[in-house]
């Protein structure tokens, strides 16, 4: 009995050691296969997403360059948003694809890993700032139409866009110099970047921007509702000029509100999943997989905006047709169309 008891004690001790190492590793790797499959699929989807984002956003940018009458203040901000979305497709998605495919020559490259995270934070920040600016533009147009041309001038908008991209530079560069990669040497967003940066750049800034944008559009639609009632009264009085201007501004605000709403749909899952890592104990492979899936969903938003413009804004639809020659549209004809908006 004593020998048997001794053997059991040895087994228990061995099991204890096993619990502290092997079992922990096994538990940590139970979602490993799921993560590998998910990453491979995401890599393929990222490759397919690149031309889709580039095609639509390049059309928007080319339209603004080619057709002078499209260069309104609102569409200048839309163009800046398209630049941010294009940079995501040209720079960020290819890097993410390399890591999703787990290519050996990129896994240990420090600055490629850091740039993967910093570039997506920079692109996301640029998109959010542009969406807030577009919301403010529509806010002034609807609530203060008589002061619109005084408050929002082309010069001020250009200065704003330059300042915004100057702000984006440190957002992109900071992770390259402020990180823990040398100590950990694992390309894990949650481990190598400082908590303050990840929560601010990736989550807090999104939350603030979404709240501000939501406030702006709620105010816009409350006022737009009152204006619609006024439009009916003015229609009876024959004041069609004011009616058309109100209708134009309200329609434009609705299009931009749809852009913002879809941004919510695509980005909110990522803002929810990300901080869970810091507040709930969860398997690392599972949390990374959820983060990657929701991040891909968020980045897919960059493909949506040109579709909305083409679908709901006739001037963009005609400009796209002109550029793609389906069929060719005379410049004068397009200018006449745009002047009505």
ZICORMO-V981819 format. One line per field, one symbol per residue. ss: DSSP state (H for helix, E for strand, C for the rest). psi: psi as a letter, one per 40 degrees, with the letter a starting at -180 (. if undefined). A space follows every 50 residues. Layout:
ss=???
psi=???
This chain:
ss=CHHHHHHHHHHHHHHHHHHHHHHHHHHHCCCHHHHHHHHHHHHHHHHHHH HHHHHHHHHHHHHHHHCHHHCCHHHHHHHHHHHHHHHHHHHHHHHHHHHH CCCHHHHCCHHHHHHHHHHHHHHHHHHHHHHHHHHHHHHHHHHCHHHHHH HCCHHHHHHHHHHHHHHHHHHHHHHHHCECHHHHCCCCHHHHECHHHHHH HHHHHHHHHHHHHHHHHHHHHHHHHHHHHHHHHHHHHCCHHHHHHHHHHH HHHHHHHHHHHHHHHHHHHHHHHHHHHHHCCCCHHHHHHHHHHHHHHHHH HHHHHHHHHHHHCHHHHHHHHHHHCCCCCCHHHHHHHHHCC
psi=dddddddddddddddddddecdddddddeeeddddddddddddddddddd ddddddddddddddddhdeefidddddddddddddddddddddddddddd efhdeedehddddddddddddddddddddddddddddddddddgddeded dhidddddddddddddddddddddddegifddddfhghdddeiidddddd ddddddddddddddddddddddddddddddddddddeegddddddddddd ddddddddddddddddddddddddeddedhhihddddddddddddddddd deeddddddddehddddddddddefgahhiddddddddde.
